[in-house]
Amino acid sequence: MKLDAFDYTLPSGMIATSPSEPREAARLLDLSGGDLVDRQVGDLPSLLRAGDVLVVNDTKVIPARLQGKRGEVKISVTLHKRESDHVWRVFAKPAKKCRTGDIIVFAENFAAWVRGRGSSGDVELSFVNPVDGSELTKSEIDACLDCYGSMPIPPYIARPEGVKDSDKQDYQTVFAHNRGAVAAPTAGLHFTQSLVSSIIAAGIKILPVTLHVGAGTFLPVTVDNIADHKMHNEWGEISGETAVAINTAREKGGRVIAVGTTSLRILEACYQQNGAIKSFSGETDIFITPGYEFKVIDGLLTNFHLPKSTLIMLVSAFAGMKRVAIAYRHAIAKNYRFFSYGDACFMTLNPSPDIIDRIKAITDQEL
């Protein structure tokens, strides 16, 4: 399948640069029925049923962006994958200035030496104390990141003067618990404790999984044939308790609703590897494109994704390419806000062709 099949044109003014206030006031395009319905995220409890389970990603974004120097040369670093307690793979600018053996200094007690370059152009760093060259522990690196790092806001969010202090909270979900992500699971950004309480009161369980989102989620797809694209690995985990709750809900007729593509990916990756939802811990590079047969997920709450991205391929696989194209056309016409801090849509697994045709007819009339 060709990459151009997932392209669309978005006016730059529709890219959100801050979240809605309050968060559940974000708009929600409901694709779950035979019509396109404009709602708010706060309406989500009415779209769910008692007995459903809502699966959320409890990863916590770390301040993964660092500014350092190699001699007099300024080096910008974005962590994207932890290889061990003290070794990270990073995207560096300018990467050509990072040669094996070089030392990049971020602070008087925080530096890294370059172990080498990866095949995809990233750089492998070993974090050390520049005073004595000793390797830093995981907890020491985390403390240094909290002190010297900044939130890894996506490049499409305009920050001419740098990351704002408000991004420290805005770019973190209420479910954030397990440190490790270098990009937020953005569908979760719409939730507040008030909305969580309303969902639980409606008889819906909220279940955590973990997928540490990597910066590779922002990398463009550069191949013409999407089958040639290589996904970056991400680490994830599903607890035995969550697995049992999901399986119990499914046995009783409840639906599994994923909050975000990250929650969806870890669940489908677990099933793909094990033929069931069970306790899981490990890496996944699952790449979901149209034609994929979903085994776990019945519904998805997700943001609006970049053109030609792996995420728009995933939602097109889930809801149907035609249905997604119609929904995005509607969202642009109605001035929805796009991408990480933007609005959301709620969709169910690809419906019958007659429902898609009905949606298209309604959209054609309003446009």
C-alpha positions in Angstrom: 0.0 0.0 0.0 1.3 3.4 -0.9 2.1 6.1 1.6 0.1 8.8 -0.3 -3.1 6.9 0.6 -2.7 8.3 4.1 -2.1 12.0 3.2 -4.3 15.0 3.8 -3.9 18.7 3.9 -4.2 20.5 7.3 -4.2 24.3 7.7 -1.3 25.1 10.1 -3.6 27.2 12.3 -5.5 24.0 13.3 -2.5 22.5 15.2 -3.2 22.9 18.9 -0.4 24.5 21.0 -2.1 24.0 24.4 -4.7 21.7 25.8 -8.3 22.6 26.3 -9.3 24.0 29.7 -10.7 22.1 31.4 -9.2 19.1 29.6 -12.6 17.2 29.2 -13.9 20.3 27.4 -12.0 19.2 24.3 -14.2 18.4 21.4 -15.0 14.8 20.6 -16.0 13.5 17.1 -18.2 10.5 17.7 -17.9 7.9 14.9 -19.4 5.0 16.9 -22.8 5.1 15.3 -24.4 5.7 11.9 -23.8 9.5 12.1 -20.9 11.8 12.8 -21.8 13.5 16.0 -19.9 16.5 17.5 -19.5 16.1 21.3 -17.1 16.9 24.1 -14.7 14.5 25.8 -16.8 14.9 28.9 -19.6 13.1 27.1 -17.5 9.9 27.0 -19.4 8.1 29.9 -22.6 8.2 27.9 -20.8 6.4 25.0 -19.7 3.6 27.2 -21.7 0.8 28.8 -21.7 -0.7 32.3 -19.4 -3.7 32.0 -17.0 -2.1 29.5 -13.4 -1.7 30.4 -11.4 1.4 29.6 -7.7 0.6 29.1 -5.3 3.5 29.8 -1.5 3.9 29.5 0.1 4.7 32.8 3.5 5.7 31.4 5.0 8.9 32.7 6.9 11.3 30.4 10.4 12.1 31.5 12.1 15.4 30.8 14.0 13.8 27.9 15.4 16.8 26.1 18.9 18.0 27.0 21.2 20.9 25.9 24.9 20.2 26.2 28.3 21.0 24.8 31.1 19.0 23.2 33.8 21.5 23.6 32.4 24.7 22.2 29.9 23.0 20.0 26.3 23.0 21.3 24.6 19.7 21.1 20.8 19.1 21.5 19.8 15.6 22.6 16.4 13.9 22.8 16.4 10.5 24.6 14.3 7.9 22.8 15.2 4.4 24.2 16.8 3.2 27.3 19.3 0.3 26.6 20.4 -0.2 30.2 20.5 1.7 33.5 23.1 4.2 32.2 22.9 3.8 28.4 20.3 5.5 26.2 19.8 5.8 22.4 19.2 9.4 21.5 18.5 11.7 18.6 21.2 14.4 18.6 21.6 17.6 16.7 24.0 18.0 15.0 24.5 14.3 15.0 27.6 14.5 12.8 29.4 16.3 15.6 28.9 13.3 17.9 31.9 10.9 17.3 32.6 7.8 19.2 34.5 8.6 22.3 33.4 12.3 22.4 32.1 13.7 25.8 29.0 15.8 25.9 28.7 17.9 29.1 25.2 18.9 30.3 26.1 20.1 33.8 29.0 20.0 36.2 27.8 16.6 37.5 26.1 15.3 34.3 27.7 14.2 31.1 27.7 11.4 28.5 30.3 9.8 26.3 29.4 8.7 22.8 29.5 4.9 22.4 28.6 5.0 18.7 26.1 5.7 16.0 23.1 3.6 15.1 22.1 2.4 11.6 19.1 4.8 11.7 21.3 7.8 12.5 20.7 7.9 16.2 23.5 8.1 18.8 24.2 5.8 21.8 25.2 7.6 24.9 26.6 6.3 28.3 25.8 8.8 31.1 28.6 9.5 33.5 29.8 11.9 36.2 32.3 14.2 34.4 34.3 14.7 37.6 35.5 11.1 37.9 34.1 9.4 34.8 32.0 7.0 36.8 28.8 5.5 35.3 25.7 7.1 36.7 23.0 4.9 38.2 19.4 4.9 36.8 18.2 6.9 39.8 21.1 9.4 39.4 20.2 9.8 35.7 16.5 10.3 36.5 17.4 13.0 39.1 19.7 14.8 36.6 16.9 14.6 33.9 14.5 16.2 36.4 17.0 18.9 37.2 18.4 19.7 33.7 16.0 18.2 31.2 12.9 19.7 29.5 9.7 18.1 28.4 10.0 16.6 24.9 7.2 18.6 23.3 6.6 17.4 19.7 8.2 19.5 17.0 4.9 20.6 15.4 3.9 22.5 18.6 5.2 26.0 18.2 7.5 27.0 21.0 9.6 29.9 19.6 10.9 30.8 23.1 11.3 27.2 24.3 9.2 24.8 26.3 6.8 26.5 28.7 6.7 25.7 32.5 3.1 24.7 32.0 4.1 21.9 29.6 5.5 20.0 32.6 1.9 19.4 33.7 0.0 19.8 30.4 2.1 17.1 28.7 1.4 14.5 31.4 -1.8 12.4 31.9 -3.6 11.9 35.2 -2.7 8.2 34.9 1.0 8.9 34.7 2.8 6.5 37.1 5.6 4.6 35.5 8.6 6.7 34.3 9.9 6.0 30.9 8.1 7.6 28.0 9.6 10.3 25.9 6.3 11.2 24.3 2.9 11.5 25.9 0.1 9.0 25.3 -2.0 11.9 24.1 -5.5 10.6 24.2 -5.0 10.3 28.0 -4.3 14.1 28.2 -8.1 14.7 28.0 -8.9 13.1 31.3 -9.4 14.8 34.7 -10.1 13.2 38.1 -13.7 14.4 37.7 -14.1 12.6 34.4 -12.5 9.4 35.8 -14.9 9.4 38.7 -17.9 9.8 36.3 -16.7 6.9 34.2 -16.3 4.6 37.3 -19.7 5.7 38.6 -21.2 4.5 35.3 -20.0 1.0 35.9 -16.9 1.0 33.7 -13.6 -0.2 35.0 -10.4 1.7 34.2 -7.5 -0.6 33.8 -3.8 0.4 33.4 -1.2 -1.0 31.0 2.2 0.5 30.3 3.8 1.4 27.0 6.8 3.7 27.2 6.3 5.8 24.1 9.4 6.5 22.1 10.4 9.5 20.1 10.3 7.3 17.1 6.5 8.0 17.1 7.3 11.4 15.6 9.7 10.1 12.9 8.2 10.5 9.4 7.6 7.5 7.2 10.0 8.0 4.3 9.3 4.9 2.2 6.8 4.9 -0.7 5.5 1.4 0.1 4.4 1.3 3.8 5.3 -2.4 4.1 9.0 -1.3 3.9 8.7 0.9 7.0 10.6 -0.2 10.1 9.0 0.6 13.5 11.1 1.5 16.5 10.9 -0.9 19.5 9.0 0.2 22.6 8.8 -1.4 26.0 5.5 -2.3 27.5 3.9 -4.3 30.3 0.5 -5.7 31.2 -0.1 -6.9 34.7 -1.8 -10.2 35.5 -4.5 -8.2 37.3 -5.3 -6.2 34.2 -5.2 -9.2 32.0 -7.7 -11.1 34.2 -10.1 -8.1 34.3 -10.0 -7.7 30.5 -10.7 -11.4 29.9 -13.5 -11.4 32.5 -15.1 -8.4 30.9 -15.0 -9.9 27.4 -16.5 -13.2 28.7 -19.4 -11.2 30.1 -20.0 -9.3 26.9 -18.2 -6.1 27.9 -16.2 -4.1 25.4 -12.5 -3.3 25.6 -12.0 0.4 24.8 -8.5 1.6 24.4 -7.6 5.1 25.4 -5.0 5.9 22.7 -3.1 4.0 20.1 -0.4 3.1 22.7 -2.9 1.2 24.9 -4.2 -0.5 21.7 -0.7 -1.4 20.5 0.4 -3.1 23.7 -2.8 -5.2 24.0 -2.7 -6.3 20.3 1.1 -7.0 20.6 0.4 -9.2 23.6 -2.3 -11.2 21.8 -0.2 -11.4 18.6 2.7 -13.0 20.6 0.7 -15.2 23.0 -2.7 -15.8 21.4 -4.4 -14.4 24.5 -4.3 -11.5 26.9 -2.1 -12.5 29.7 0.7 -11.0 31.9 3.2 -9.5 29.5 6.5 -7.6 29.7 8.8 -6.9 26.9 9.4 -5.0 23.7 7.2 -4.6 20.7 7.5 -3.1 17.3 4.0 -3.9 16.2 3.0 -2.0 13.0 -0.7 -2.0 12.4 -1.9 -1.1 8.9 -5.2 -1.7 6.9 -5.8 -5.4 6.7 -4.8 -6.1 10.2 -7.2 -8.3 12.1 -7.9 -6.9 15.6 -8.2 -9.5 18.3 -8.8 -7.5 21.5 -10.0 -3.9 21.0 -13.7 -3.0 20.3 -13.4 0.8 20.6 -10.8 3.5 20.6 -10.5 7.1 21.9 -7.7 8.8 20.0 -6.5 12.2 18.9 -6.3 13.4 15.3 -2.9 12.2 13.8 -0.4 13.6 11.4 -0.7 12.9 7.6 1.3 9.9 6.4 2.0 8.8 10.0 2.0 5.3 11.4 -0.8 6.4 13.7 -3.2 7.4 11.0 -2.4 4.1 9.3 -3.4 2.4 12.6 -6.7 4.2 13.0 -7.5 3.6 9.3 -7.0 -0.1 9.9 -9.3 0.0 13.0 -12.1 2.1 11.7 -11.7 1.8 7.9 -9.8 4.0 5.5 -13.0 5.5 4.0 -14.6 6.2 7.4 -11.4 7.9 8.7 -11.0 10.0 5.6 -14.6 11.2 6.0 -14.1 11.9 9.7 -10.9 14.0 9.1 -12.7 15.9 6.3 -15.5 16.7 8.7 -13.1 17.7 11.5 -11.2 20.1 9.3 -14.5 21.7 8.0 -15.6 22.1 11.6 -12.3 23.6 12.9 -11.4 20.8 15.3 -7.9 21.2 16.9 -5.3 18.6 15.8 -2.4 16.5 17.2 -1.1 16.1 20.7 -2.9 19.0 22.5 -5.9 18.8 20.2 -9.3 17.3 20.1 -10.3 13.6 20.0 -12.5 11.1 18.2 -14.2 8.0 19.5 -14.5 5.1 17.1 -15.6 1.5 17.1 -14.2 -1.4 15.0 -14.8 -1.0 11.3 -18.6 -1.1 10.7 -20.6 -2.4 7.8 -20.4 -0.6 4.4 -23.9 0.8 4.7 -23.0 2.7 7.8 -20.0 4.2 6.1 -22.1 5.2 3.1 -24.6 6.9 5.4 -21.9 8.8 7.1 -20.5 9.9 3.8 -23.9 11.1 2.6 -24.4 13.2 5.7 -20.9 14.7 5.4 -21.4 15.5 1.7 -24.6 17.4 2.5 -23.0 19.6 5.3 -19.9 20.4 3.2 
